[in-house]
């Protein structure tokens, strides 16, 4: 009997066994095409040392708006907006794709009024892909950026957005 000593072969065989074992054992879940993510989702400023808040507003017509804002730590009121992103989205196979994106940036690269945001000229079409997980309660959306082959990315980390 020949021994398998190549770790890649062992891992490959283990993956096949696990896929086969779990193929028939699954709970009925809502498919991602049926997920309802419409509404406002935020990473609260209280989670940031600089009181920066990240938010997405997903509309039912599959458009979205995202913003990076600063919140006063005492009054909890909006100080200003640094950037905004608008575009379209689609969900397929646990992947959230943002596309036809237009970015807006504060002219002074600081937080200020939304009226001072100017469109950024993108040399190439901007598309962003994220793996997504919606918790059972439907109130926490975890997005993990999918790094493309030409991107210079560190290890991907999921970001939890909370339904408002």
C-alpha positions in Angstrom: 0.0 0.0 0.0 1.4 3.4 -1.0 1.4 6.2 1.6 0.1 9.6 0.8 2.8 12.0 2.0 2.0 15.1 0.0 0.0 17.5 2.3 -1.8 19.0 -0.6 -3.2 15.6 -1.5 -4.2 14.9 2.0 -6.0 18.2 2.3 -7.7 17.6 -1.1 -9.0 14.3 0.0 -10.2 15.7 3.3 -12.0 18.5 1.5 -13.8 16.0 -0.8 -14.8 13.9 2.2 -16.2 17.0 4.1 -18.1 18.3 1.1 -19.6 14.8 0.5 -20.5 14.5 4.2 -22.2 17.9 4.5 -23.9 17.8 1.1 -27.0 16.1 2.4 -26.9 17.7 5.9 -28.1 21.3 5.6 -30.7 23.4 7.2 -33.1 25.3 5.1 -31.9 28.8 4.9 -32.9 31.9 3.0 -30.8 32.2 -0.2 -28.8 35.4 -0.5 -30.9 36.4 -3.5 -33.8 36.6 -1.1 -32.0 38.5 1.7 -33.6 41.7 2.5 -30.8 44.2 3.2 -32.7 47.3 2.2 -32.4 50.1 4.8 -29.7 51.9 6.7 -26.8 50.0 8.1 -24.0 51.7 10.2 -20.8 51.0 12.1 -21.5 53.3 15.0 -19.1 56.1 15.7 -18.9 54.8 19.3 -16.8 51.9 17.9 -14.2 54.3 16.6 -11.6 56.2 18.6 -12.0 59.1 16.3 -15.8 59.0 16.4 -16.0 58.2 12.7 -19.2 56.5 11.5 -19.5 54.4 8.4 -22.9 53.8 6.9 -24.7 52.3 3.9 -28.3 52.9 2.8 -29.4 50.1 0.5 -32.6 51.0 -1.4 -35.2 48.5 -2.6 -34.5 49.6 -6.2 -30.9 48.1 -5.8 -29.2 51.5 -5.5 -27.1 52.5 -2.5 -25.5 55.4 -0.8 -22.6 55.1 1.6 -20.9 57.8 3.7 -18.1 58.4 6.1 -19.1 60.9 8.7 -17.8 62.3 12.0 -20.0 62.5 15.1 -19.4 64.7 18.2 -18.6 62.4 21.1 -20.6 64.5 23.6 -23.6 65.7 21.7 -23.7 62.7 19.3 -24.5 65.2 16.5 -23.1 65.2 13.0 -19.9 67.2 12.6 -19.5 66.6 8.9 -19.0 64.2 6.0 -15.6 63.3 4.5 -16.8 61.2 1.6 -19.9 59.7 0.0 -20.3 56.8 -2.5 -23.4 56.2 -4.6 -24.1 53.4 -7.1 -26.0 50.1 -7.6 -25.8 46.8 -5.9 -26.6 43.1 -6.5 -26.5 40.0 -4.4 -25.5 36.6 -5.8 -24.1 33.5 -4.1 -23.2 35.2 -0.8 -21.5 38.1 -2.6 -22.6 41.7 -2.5 -21.4 43.6 -5.6 -21.4 47.4 -5.6 -21.0 48.8 -9.1 -21.6 51.9 -11.3 -20.1 53.7 -8.3 -19.5 57.4 -8.1 -17.3 58.7 -5.3 -17.5 62.1 -3.7 -14.8 63.6 -1.5 -14.6 66.7 0.6 -12.4 69.2 -1.2 -10.2 69.8 1.8 -10.0 66.1 2.7 -11.6 66.9 6.0 -15.1 66.5 7.5 -17.5 69.2 6.3 -20.9 69.9 4.8 -22.3 67.5 2.2 -22.6 70.5 -0.1 -18.7 70.7 -0.2 -18.3 67.2 -1.6 -17.1 67.0 -5.2 -17.2 64.0 -7.5 -13.9 62.1 -7.9 -12.8 61.3 -11.4 -12.3 57.6 -11.5 -9.9 56.5 -14.2 -11.5 53.0 -14.3 -15.0 51.8 -13.5 -15.2 51.2 -9.7 -16.7 47.9 -8.6 -16.4 46.4 -5.1 -17.2 42.8 -4.0 -17.9 41.7 -0.5 -18.8 38.3 1.0 -21.8 38.9 3.1 -23.5 37.3 6.1 -26.7 38.4 7.6 -27.4 37.1 11.1 -30.5 35.2 12.0 -32.2 38.2 13.5 -31.6 40.2 10.3 -30.0 43.1 12.3 -26.3 42.5 11.8 -24.7 42.5 8.3 -21.1 41.4 8.1 -19.2 42.5 5.0 -15.7 41.2 4.1 -14.0 42.9 1.1 -12.9 40.4 -1.6 -9.4 41.5 -2.6 -8.9 41.4 -6.4 -5.7 40.0 -8.0 -4.3 43.5 -8.6 -5.3 44.9 -5.2 -2.7 45.4 -2.5 -4.7 44.0 0.5 -3.9 42.9 4.0 -5.7 39.9 5.4 -9.5 40.5 4.9 -11.5 41.3 7.9 -15.3 41.4 8.3 -17.0 44.6 9.3 -20.3 44.4 11.2 -22.9 46.9 10.1 -26.0 47.3 12.4 -29.5 47.8 11.0 -31.0 51.2 12.0 
